[in-house]
Amino acid sequence: MSPIKRYLSEEFLESFLVDFKNLIKIVVNSYGELDLAIRDNSLNLYYKGNSLAQISPRKNHRYEISIHRKFFVGTIADNEEFYDERKESGYYIRLIVSQNKPARRLLQKSHVNQFCSRVNAVNYGEEIVFEQALITDNMDRKDWIIIDRQISDSVLRGKRLDLLALKQVKRNIYQFIVLEVKLGKNPELKEKVADQLYGYVQHIQKHIRDYQNCYQLNYAQKKELGLLDAVPFETITINDQVEGVVVVSGYSKMAEKSILELKEKHPDIVVKSYSYQL
């Protein structure tokens, strides 16, 4: 059994294209602030790197939409006219929508905008902001595709690599690039990030066929959803090569010292650093 399954069933993909075409349009027109990430037969809606909602199929052409209560309670969407059922599970509100009360009404633009304003009120981390900027500023490239974020599988057991990218080798042939994202002030930059990066690269190499099959299908489904219009290929092939890159942002003085220590101990590690110097 494959440890990773970040793709949708054909049935869910087809129904999502019909029932959520308004949401796809909202995401595509958001200039990267909103993102749809494919999970194990579900989709996560992200806003500025924060998980905003999870969408999962249910029987009889119904869907469950799970939203954190702090993003939902008291909004204009918090009304029975927009959903069939409502359940509370811990911090999350789980809503059931159907053909009678369709998803396009619950996830209309005005509602999504209000959810996003709730996210903006939360003090989320600097590294999430930088991670989101990387995704947004590289979304119109075909030579580099950031295909997934916060990646885990059944073997990693809760460990998550930050970003997984595909680097073009030639035409529609790509290779995996593991991206570990750190702020320049992060103490993990001196040493721990090396172990993280090596571990994730080796893990993907060990399970390369599973990762290839998963992300070739993930790519094809994102392409069909209209989320990768900048890339001209309907399908891609991913080769056996896996590389890792540490991406560092800000706090340049602290970062310089940490990167120097890191490179002295691990001269083979590729580091890309960015500063805000004028």
Secondary structure by P-SEA (a helix, b strand, c coil): cccccccccaaaaaaaacccaaaaaaaaaccccbbbbbcccbbbbbccccccbbbbbbcccbbbbbbcccccccccccccccccbbbbcccbbbbbbcccccccccccaaaaaaaaaaaaaccccaaaaaaaaaaaaaccccccccccccccccccccccccbbbbbbccccbbbbbbbbbbcccccccccaaaaaaaaaaaaaaaaaaaaaaaaaaaaaaaaaacccccccccbbbbccbbbbbbbbbcaaaaaaaaaaaaaaacccbbbbbbbccc
